[in-house]
Amino acid sequence: MEQAVLIDAATVLYALSPDDPRSAACQEHLLDLASGKSRGYVSAEVIQEVVFHRMRKTQNRAQSVAEGRGLMRSFTVLKFDNEVLDTSLRLIEQLPNVRGRDAIHAATALVYSITKILSPDKDFDGIPGITRIDPLAE
């Protein structure tokens, strides 16, 4: 059985920025997940974060929404509910390097029993029950 992987917004944002030197590596990982080599998941918060940052960067609302919908078609979107929220608050209380959206992403993974997060963000390192897959590692 292929592994389940939660995708962090940073991976998607780099992949959507072709002028960024990190883009190709992130695109490759996302294409692998989208092709079914592993099971790719995103939190509802990842979609919101990607659309927000893409609207700000591109100034193109329609394109940004289309990119968010593309993520919804390519990966399973996990719900943001009270259990995820409470778990994220506990992570913030217990782990000094975990804040805001990262706490929500990690909590989503934990609540849905997903042990891997695809992210270049080292803040996910050291979260009990989570192993970070760095899309930029060679």
N, CA and C atoms as a LAMMPS dump frame, in Angstrom:
ITEM: TIMESTEP
0
ITEM: NUMBER OF ATOMS
414
ITEM: BOX BOUNDS ff ff ff
-5.0000000000000000e+02 5.0000000000000000e+02
-5.0000000000000000e+02 5.0000000000000000e+02
-5.0000000000000000e+02 5.0000000000000000e+02
ITEM: ATOMS id mol type element x y z
1 1 1 N 0.847 -1.185 0
2 1 2 C 0 0 0
3 1 3 C 0.891 1.245 0
4 2 1 N 0.566 2.194 -0.846
5 2 2 C 1.36 3.419 -0.912
6 2 3 C 1.145 4.261 0.338
7 3 1 N 2.133 5.103 0.614
8 3 2 C 2.055 5.912 1.833
9 3 3 C 1.173 7.144 1.644
10 4 1 N 0.596 7.582 2.739
11 4 2 C -0.201 8.807 2.76
12 4 3 C 0.723 9.969 3.105
13 5 1 N 0.588 11.069 2.367
14 5 2 C 1.443 12.238 2.564
15 5 3 C 0.574 13.492 2.57
16 6 1 N 0.712 14.296 3.628
17 6 2 C 0.049 15.6 3.662
18 6 3 C 0.981 16.608 3.003
19 7 1 N 0.442 17.44 2.153
20 7 2 C 1.23 18.414 1.401
21 7 3 C 1.109 19.775 2.069
22 8 1 N 2.247 20.381 2.371
23 8 2 C 2.28 21.713 2.965
24 8 3 C 2.123 22.764 1.865
25 9 1 N 1.551 23.892 2.212
26 9 2 C 1.333 24.976 1.252
27 9 3 C 2.634 25.462 0.624
28 10 1 N 3.727 25.479 1.378
29 10 2 C 4.999 25.972 0.837
30 10 3 C 5.43 25.156 -0.377
31 11 1 N 5.209 23.856 -0.342
32 11 2 C 5.566 23.001 -1.473
33 11 3 C 4.775 23.415 -2.708
34 12 1 N 3.493 23.646 -2.539
35 12 2 C 2.625 24.048 -3.655
36 12 3 C 3.021 25.431 -4.161
37 13 1 N 3.257 26.356 -3.251
38 13 2 C 3.596 27.722 -3.653
39 13 3 C 4.906 27.768 -4.429
40 14 1 N 5.902 27.001 -4.009
41 14 2 C 7.147 26.935 -4.788
42 14 3 C 6.88 26.32 -6.157
43 15 1 N 6.095 25.25 -6.199
44 15 2 C 5.797 24.582 -7.468
45 15 3 C 5.093 25.515 -8.449
46 16 1 N 4.274 26.418 -7.946
47 16 2 C 3.526 27.35 -8.802
48 16 3 C 4.327 28.595 -9.18
49 17 1 N 5.586 28.645 -8.787
50 17 2 C 6.438 29.813 -9.062
51 17 3 C 7.601 29.388 -9.952
52 18 1 N 7.398 29.326 -11.279
53 18 2 C 8.415 28.777 -12.175
54 18 3 C 9.755 29.518 -12.15
55 19 1 N 9.769 30.77 -11.74
56 19 2 C 11.029 31.511 -11.669
57 19 3 C 11.813 31.214 -10.394
58 20 1 N 11.206 30.498 -9.469
59 20 2 C 11.864 30.145 -8.21
60 20 3 C 12.716 28.894 -8.435
61 21 1 N 13.973 28.901 -7.997
62 21 2 C 14.829 27.726 -8.213
63 21 3 C 14.328 26.458 -7.511
64 22 1 N 13.42 26.595 -6.565
65 22 2 C 12.868 25.437 -5.854
66 22 3 C 11.666 24.833 -6.577
67 23 1 N 11.207 25.491 -7.622
68 23 2 C 9.971 25.098 -8.294
69 23 3 C 10.012 23.682 -8.866
70 24 1 N 11.043 23.359 -9.626
71 24 2 C 11.091 22.064 -10.326
72 24 3 C 11.049 20.892 -9.353
73 25 1 N 11.807 20.972 -8.275
74 25 2 C 11.826 19.874 -7.296
75 25 3 C 10.449 19.693 -6.668
76 26 1 N 9.798 20.793 -6.337
77 26 2 C 8.466 20.705 -5.728
78 26 3 C 7.44 20.189 -6.731
79 27 1 N 7.539 20.651 -7.98
80 27 2 C 6.636 20.149 -9.021
81 27 3 C 6.774 18.642 -9.184
82 28 1 N 8 18.158 -9.178
83 28 2 C 8.245 16.723 -9.354
84 28 3 C 7.568 15.904 -8.251
85 29 1 N 7.708 16.346 -7.022
86 29 2 C 7.075 15.631 -5.905
87 29 3 C 5.551 15.665 -6.013
88 30 1 N 4.999 16.818 -6.374
89 30 2 C 3.542 16.922 -6.496
90 30 3 C 3.015 16.059 -7.636
91 31 1 N 3.742 16.027 -8.747
92 31 2 C 3.318 15.18 -9.866
93 31 3 C 3.357 13.703 -9.486
94 32 1 N 4.366 13.302 -8.715
95 32 2 C 4.421 11.917 -8.235
96 32 3 C 3.191 11.587 -7.393
97 33 1 N 2.832 12.502 -6.495
98 33 2 C 1.653 12.274 -5.649
99 33 3 C 0.373 12.261 -6.483
100 34 1 N 0.253 13.207 -7.397
101 34 2 C -0.958 13.296 -8.222
102 34 3 C -1.114 12.067 -9.121
103 35 1 N 0.014 11.447 -9.488
104 35 2 C -0.049 10.268 -10.361
105 35 3 C -0.391 8.992 -9.6
106 36 1 N -0.449 9.08 -8.262
107 36 2 C -0.847 7.933 -7.464
108 36 3 C 0.298 7.116 -6.903
109 37 1 N 1.554 7.598 -7.03
110 37 2 C 2.68 6.852 -6.446
111 37 3 C 2.55 6.764 -4.931
112 38 1 N 1.959 7.771 -4.345
113 38 2 C 1.571 7.796 -2.933
114 38 3 C 0.22 8.494 -2.882
115 39 1 N -0.392 8.509 -1.714
116 39 2 C -1.69 9.177 -1.57
117 39 3 C -1.455 10.59 -1.06
118 40 1 N -1.803 11.582 -1.86
119 40 2 C -1.606 12.981 -1.488
120 40 3 C -2.845 13.584 -0.858
121 41 1 N -2.629 14.285 0.254
122 41 2 C -3.705 14.947 0.985
123 41 3 C -3.321 16.398 1.223
124 42 1 N -4.329 17.25 1.297
125 42 2 C -4.134 18.643 1.712
126 42 3 C -5.188 18.974 2.759
127 43 1 N -4.81 19.852 3.673
128 43 2 C -5.804 20.353 4.623
129 43 3 C -6.595 21.454 3.928
130 44 1 N -7.792 21.711 4.4
131 44 2 C -8.576 22.828 3.863
132 44 3 C -7.779 24.123 4.005
133 45 1 N -7.005 24.235 5.072
134 45 2 C -6.192 25.431 5.305
135 45 3 C -5.106 25.592 4.247
136 46 1 N -4.572 24.492 3.724
137 46 2 C -3.573 24.59 2.654
138 46 3 C -4.194 25.259 1.432
139 47 1 N -5.402 24.849 1.066
140 47 2 C -6.073 25.454 -0.094
141 47 3 C -6.239 26.954 0.137
142 48 1 N -6.734 27.333 1.302
143 48 2 C -6.937 28.741 1.628
144 48 3 C -5.617 29.502 1.557
145 49 1 N -4.565 28.932 2.123
146 49 2 C -3.265 29.602 2.151
147 49 3 C -2.705 29.788 0.739
148 50 1 N -2.81 28.762 -0.084
149 50 2 C -2.31 28.854 -1.455
150 50 3 C -3.083 29.914 -2.232
151 51 1 N -4.404 29.885 -2.16
152 51 2 C -5.21 30.873 -2.896
153 51 3 C -4.888 32.287 -2.414
154 52 1 N -4.787 32.485 -1.111
155 52 2 C -4.471 33.804 -0.552
156 52 3 C -3.134 34.318 -1.08
157 53 1 N -2.089 33.498 -0.989
158 53 2 C -0.758 33.95 -1.417
159 53 3 C -0.675 34.133 -2.929
160 54 1 N -1.351 33.276 -3.68
161 54 2 C -1.339 33.419 -5.138
162 54 3 C -2.101 34.672 -5.578
163 55 1 N -3.212 35.002 -4.911
164 55 2 C -3.925 36.252 -5.248
165 55 3 C -3.023 37.449 -4.99
166 56 1 N -2.315 37.41 -3.88
167 56 2 C -1.43 38.519 -3.527
168 56 3 C -0.282 38.638 -4.532
169 57 1 N 0.279 37.501 -4.942
170 57 2 C 1.432 37.528 -5.841
171 57 3 C 1.038 37.843 -7.279
172 58 1 N -0.015 37.198 -7.775
173 58 2 C -0.361 37.326 -9.194
174 58 3 C -1.352 38.449 -9.481
175 59 1 N -2.072 38.893 -8.447
176 59 2 C -3.147 39.872 -8.628
177 59 3 C -4.222 39.344 -9.587
178 60 1 N -4.313 38.018 -9.687
179 60 2 C -5.27 37.395 -10.592
180 60 3 C -6.169 36.457 -9.781
181 61 1 N -7.302 36.973 -9.401
182 61 2 C -8.235 36.23 -8.549
183 61 3 C -8.714 34.944 -9.226
184 62 1 N -9.103 35.014 -10.489
185 62 2 C -9.632 33.837 -11.19
186 62 3 C -8.577 32.738 -11.289
187 63 1 N -7.355 33.109 -11.622
188 63 2 C -6.274 32.126 -11.722
189 63 3 C -6.003 31.489 -10.36
190 64 1 N -5.99 32.294 -9.321
191 64 2 C -5.714 31.793 -7.971
192 64 3 C -6.781 30.803 -7.52
193 65 1 N -8.034 31.122 -7.79
194 65 2 C -9.131 30.213 -7.445
195 65 3 C -9.019 28.928 -8.269
196 66 1 N -8.677 29.057 -9.548
197 66 2 C -8.512 27.873 -10.399
198 66 3 C -7.394 26.975 -9.869
199 67 1 N -6.32 27.571 -9.371
200 67 2 C -5.226 26.779 -8.795
201 67 3 C -5.697 26.05 -7.537
202 68 1 N -6.496 26.724 -6.72
203 68 2 C -7.063 26.074 -5.539
204 68 3 C -7.954 24.907 -5.921
205 69 1 N -8.774 25.103 -6.932
206 69 2 C -9.65 24.018 -7.389
207 69 3 C -8.841 22.876 -8.001
208 70 1 N -7.733 23.222 -8.642
209 70 2 C -6.849 22.184 -9.179
210 70 3 C -6.302 21.291 -8.076
211 71 1 N -5.951 21.902 -6.951
212 71 2 C -5.494 21.114 -5.798
213 71 3 C -6.606 20.197 -5.302
214 72 1 N -7.825 20.715 -5.289
215 72 2 C -8.969 19.914 -4.836
216 72 3 C -9.193 18.706 -5.747
217 73 1 N -8.954 18.871 -7.043
218 73 2 C -9.13 17.761 -7.983
219 73 3 C -7.989 16.747 -7.882
220 74 1 N -6.796 17.229 -7.563
221 74 2 C -5.612 16.366 -7.586
222 74 3 C -5.386 15.586 -6.3
223 75 1 N -5.841 16.151 -5.179
224 75 2 C -5.543 15.56 -3.879
225 75 3 C -6.806 15.509 -3.023
226 76 1 N -6.795 14.647 -2.028
227 76 2 C -7.914 14.554 -1.099
228 76 3 C -7.828 15.701 -0.1
229 77 1 N -8.91 16.462 0.03
230 77 2 C -8.956 17.588 0.971
231 77 3 C -9.529 17.082 2.294
232 78 1 N -8.786 17.328 3.368
233 78 2 C -9.204 16.894 4.699
234 78 3 C -9.886 18.036 5.433
235 79 1 N -10.912 17.701 6.178
236 79 2 C -11.735 18.708 6.851
237 79 3 C -11.014 19.366 8.018
238 80 1 N -11.369 20.622 8.225
239 80 2 C -10.883 21.391 9.372
240 80 3 C -12.047 21.457 10.354
241 81 1 N -11.976 20.65 11.415
242 81 2 C -13.072 20.586 12.373
243 81 3 C -12.551 20.875 13.781
244 82 1 N -13.413 20.705 14.779
245 82 2 C -13.019 21.003 16.165
246 82 3 C -11.869 20.132 16.643
247 83 1 N -11.831 18.88 16.213
248 83 2 C -10.736 17.998 16.631
249 83 3 C -9.4 18.495 16.081
250 84 1 N -9.389 18.906 14.823
251 84 2 C -8.164 19.46 14.232
252 84 3 C -7.782 20.75 14.947
253 85 1 N -8.753 21.611 15.188
254 85 2 C -8.471 22.879 15.867
255 85 3 C -7.907 22.646 17.262
256 86 1 N -8.535 21.767 18.037
257 86 2 C -8.051 21.494 19.388
258 86 3 C -6.65 20.886 19.364
259 87 1 N -6.407 19.976 18.433
260 87 2 C -5.074 19.377 18.314
261 87 3 C -4.046 20.437 17.944
262 88 1 N -4.407 21.359 17.061
263 88 2 C -3.468 22.425 16.682
264 88 3 C -3.146 23.324 17.871
265 89 1 N -4.132 23.619 18.685
266 89 2 C -3.891 24.452 19.872
267 89 3 C -2.989 23.73 20.872
268 90 1 N -3.173 22.412 21.005
269 90 2 C -2.289 21.651 21.897
270 90 3 C -0.853 21.654 21.378
271 91 1 N -0.684 21.548 20.066
272 91 2 C 0.665 21.607 19.495
273 91 3 C 1.315 22.958 19.77
274 92 1 N 0.544 24.03 19.63
275 92 2 C 1.067 25.373 19.909
276 92 3 C 1.457 25.493 21.373
277 93 1 N 0.643 24.945 22.266
278 93 2 C 0.952 24.984 23.704
279 93 3 C 2.229 24.223 24.037
280 94 1 N 2.418 23.082 23.402
281 94 2 C 3.479 22.157 23.802
282 94 3 C 4.794 22.33 23.053
283 95 1 N 4.759 22.873 21.852
284 95 2 C 5.96 22.926 21.011
285 95 3 C 6.262 24.365 20.61
286 96 1 N 7.353 24.942 21.105
287 96 2 C 7.629 26.36 20.872
288 96 3 C 7.865 26.746 19.41
289 97 1 N 8.27 25.802 18.557
290 97 2 C 8.53 26.138 17.154
291 97 3 C 7.3 26.021 16.266
292 98 1 N 6.194 25.56 16.821
293 98 2 C 4.984 25.354 16.022
294 98 3 C 4.031 26.518 16.25
295 99 1 N 3.594 27.125 15.129
296 99 2 C 2.692 28.273 15.211
297 99 3 C 1.599 28.145 14.153
298 100 1 N 0.552 28.897 14.331
299 100 2 C -0.514 29.152 13.363
300 100 3 C -0.829 28.069 12.362
301 101 1 N -0.62 28.403 11.089
302 101 2 C -0.999 27.494 10.002
303 101 3 C -0.238 26.176 10.061
304 102 1 N 1.052 26.229 10.421
305 102 2 C 1.806 24.976 10.529
306 102 3 C 1.167 24.051 11.562
307 103 1 N 0.678 24.615 12.65
308 103 2 C 0.003 23.802 13.67
309 103 3 C -1.253 23.161 13.092
310 104 1 N -1.982 23.895 12.271
311 104 2 C -3.194 23.345 11.654
312 104 3 C -2.834 22.225 10.682
313 105 1 N -1.792 22.431 9.874
314 105 2 C -1.386 21.381 8.932
315 105 3 C -0.951 20.124 9.686
316 106 1 N -0.097 20.296 10.705
317 106 2 C 0.383 19.146 11.481
318 106 3 C -0.771 18.459 12.203
319 107 1 N -1.664 19.241 12.787
320 107 2 C -2.814 18.668 13.494
321 107 3 C -3.7 17.884 12.536
322 108 1 N -3.885 18.399 11.338
323 108 2 C -4.684 17.68 10.342
324 108 3 C -4.059 16.322 10.064
325 109 1 N -2.743 16.313 9.858
326 109 2 C -2.057 15.044 9.609
327 109 3 C -2.25 14.085 10.779
328 110 1 N -2.049 14.583 11.988
329 110 2 C -2.157 13.72 13.167
330 110 3 C -3.57 13.169 13.346
331 111 1 N -4.571 14.023 13.2
332 111 2 C -5.963 13.585 13.375
333 111 3 C -6.335 12.52 12.343
334 112 1 N -5.819 12.665 11.125
335 112 2 C -6.137 11.714 10.06
336 112 3 C -5.111 10.58 9.952
337 113 1 N -4.244 10.451 10.968
338 113 2 C -3.243 9.368 11.031
339 113 3 C -2.302 9.353 9.832
340 114 1 N -1.93 10.534 9.381
341 114 2 C -0.946 10.678 8.307
342 114 3 C 0.377 11.048 8.974
343 115 1 N 1.398 10.253 8.732
344 115 2 C 2.661 10.449 9.449
345 115 3 C 3.706 11.231 8.661
346 116 1 N 3.422 11.529 7.395
347 116 2 C 4.406 12.219 6.555
348 116 3 C 3.841 13.541 6.049
349 117 1 N 4.702 14.575 6.085
350 117 2 C 4.35 15.885 5.537
351 117 3 C 5.408 16.261 4.508
352 118 1 N 4.973 16.603 3.299
353 118 2 C 5.867 17.065 2.24
354 118 3 C 6.036 18.568 2.392
355 119 1 N 7.201 18.981 2.885
356 119 2 C 7.408 20.395 3.175
357 119 3 C 8.892 20.736 3.255
358 120 1 N 9.272 21.899 2.713
359 120 2 C 10.636 22.38 2.921
360 120 3 C 10.805 23.058 4.285
361 121 1 N 9.734 23.212 5.02
362 121 2 C 9.708 23.964 6.277
363 121 3 C 10.198 23.107 7.444
364 122 1 N 11.351 23.471 7.984
365 122 2 C 11.959 22.708 9.082
366 122 3 C 11.172 22.81 10.383
367 123 1 N 10.213 23.722 10.466
368 123 2 C 9.401 23.825 11.681
369 123 3 C 8.588 22.556 11.939
370 124 1 N 8.402 21.722 10.916
371 124 2 C 7.688 20.461 11.121
372 124 3 C 8.574 19.395 11.765
373 125 1 N 9.892 19.6 11.731
374 125 2 C 10.807 18.652 12.369
375 125 3 C 10.572 18.682 13.875
376 126 1 N 10.577 17.54 14.488
377 126 2 C 10.415 17.484 15.938
378 126 3 C 8.982 17.423 16.42
379 127 1 N 8.02 17.397 15.51
380 127 2 C 6.624 17.216 15.925
381 127 3 C 6.4 15.713 16.085
382 128 1 N 6.084 15.271 17.3
383 128 2 C 5.891 13.836 17.525
384 128 3 C 4.81 13.263 16.603
385 129 1 N 5.147 12.144 15.96
386 129 2 C 4.201 11.479 15.072
387 129 3 C 4.27 11.939 13.632
388 130 1 N 5.126 12.939 13.345
389 130 2 C 5.24 13.495 11.995
390 130 3 C 6.677 13.344 11.501
391 131 1 N 6.829 12.875 10.269
392 131 2 C 8.127 12.854 9.601
393 131 3 C 8.029 13.773 8.395
394 132 1 N 8.955 14.714 8.305
395 132 2 C 8.947 15.653 7.18
396 132 3 C 9.726 15.063 6.013
397 133 1 N 9.126 15.137 4.838
398 133 2 C 9.808 14.808 3.59
399 133 3 C 10.172 16.147 2.959
400 134 1 N 11.451 16.411 2.806
401 134 2 C 11.907 17.683 2.246
402 134 3 C 11.95 17.569 0.725
403 135 1 N 11.082 18.293 0.009
404 135 2 C 11.075 18.187 -1.448
405 135 3 C 12.335 18.764 -2.09
406 136 1 N 13.126 19.495 -1.317
407 136 2 C 14.334 20.124 -1.847
408 136 3 C 15.586 19.304 -1.567
409 137 1 N 15.451 18.234 -0.781
410 137 2 C 16.609 17.386 -0.467
411 137 3 C 16.991 16.585 -1.704
412 138 1 N 18.266 16.418 -1.873
413 138 2 C 18.722 15.66 -3.048
414 138 3 C 19 14.234 -2.709
